[in-house]
Amino acid sequence: MTEVVLAAAHDALARGEEVALVTIVRTRGSTPQRVGAKMLVFADGRTVGTIGGGCYENDALGKAREALAARKPTLAQYELSDDLAQETGLICGGQMEVFIEPLQPSPRLVIVGAGHVALQLARVAREIGFRIQVIDDREKYANAERFPGAEVVVEPIPAWLDGAAIPPSAFVVIVTRGHRHDLDALRALATRDLRYLGLIGSRAKVARLFEALAAEGLPPERLARVHAPIGLDIGAVTPAEIAVAIAAELVAVRYGKIDAGARPMRYTPPVLSRAR
């Protein structure tokens, strides 16, 4: 059963799906499963494997989904002679500790645009563990030679984004070559649930794009989730410096140092629009 659970975890991570691994790490007395028994929990509640069944397994499933949402591991303890066990007749008289570990795939970074900032960002992000995908309509810029190791897509940006299957766990940055392309990309992406969505540009440009989409009826709460202007305020000017600022923000979101959503709708972050 352990092999089945680990194989399912491997497949989920390969798909870019986050899962939680539930493992019995300590037992005392009589328990329905031994140390090492595992269960894999998906965000939607599906499971593979078992740690013994009953209400305590259901409770562990709930804690696993909470751990997935918080992206933090937790340790759960169960008395198998308590009321929880009595509900299902699993009165074994033992104790059990379960370690619940969220497993995250190498995060997917979709870079919309293939200009100078995109090139530098792909290099930095690849070094810190992101899987890179680049989309642009210019083969001169979007090609494997410029972006080694990345998945490169050469298609019209709005058409590709409209049909692209981008998982909620993905990080997406919009760094196209102009306002119109940025607007098209933001229009296609702002309504999606994503781990991170960032837009490059000056405060004035961001304000104009936000106002244009608000006039089209896009809810303010969707715009409030956009990190714009993109990147931490480190005084970045060159494409390489801007890439570092963006990558730093991606890392901060990845590890919970910056809230990925519910960002205040404001236009005061750094101006990072001078280089493409």
Stockholm file with secondary structure:
# STOCKHOLM 1.0

chainA/1-276         MTEVVLAAAHDALARGEEVALVTIVRTRGSTPQRVGAKMLVFADGRTVGTIGGGCYENDALGKAREALAARKPTLAQYELSDDLAQETGLICGGQMEVFIEPLQPSPRLVIVGAGHVALQLARVAREIGFRIQVIDDREKYANAERFPGAEVVVEPIPAWLDGAAIPPSAFVVIVTRGHRHDLDALRALATRDLRYLGLIGSRAKVARLFEALAAEGLPPERLARVHAPIGLDIGAVTPAEIAVAIAAELVAVRYGKIDAGARPMRYTPPVLSRAR
#=GR chainA/1-276 SS CHHHHHHHHHHHHHTTCCEEEEEEEEEESBCSSCTTCEEEEETTSCEEECSSCHHHHHHHHHHHHHHHHHTCCEEEEEETTSHHHHTTTCCCBCEEEEEEEEECCCCEEEEECCSHHHHHHHHHHHHTTCEEEEEESCTTTSSTTTSTTSEEEESCHHHHHHHCCCCTTCEEEECCSSHHHHHHHHHHHTTSCCSEEEECSCHHHHHHHHHHHHHTTCCHHHHTTSBCSCSCCSCCCSHHHHHHHHHHHHHHHHTTSSCSSCCCCCSCSCCCCSCC
#=GC SS_cons         CHHHHHHHHHHHHHTTCCEEEEEEEEEESBCSSCTTCEEEEETTSCEEECSSCHHHHHHHHHHHHHHHHHTCCEEEEEETTSHHHHTTTCCCBCEEEEEEEEECCCCEEEEECCSHHHHHHHHHHHHTTCEEEEEESCTTTSSTTTSTTSEEEESCHHHHHHHCCCCTTCEEEECCSSHHHHHHHHHHHTTSCCSEEEECSCHHHHHHHHHHHHHTTCCHHHHTTSBCSCSCCSCCCSHHHHHHHHHHHHHHHHTTSSCSSCCCCCSCSCCCCSCC
//
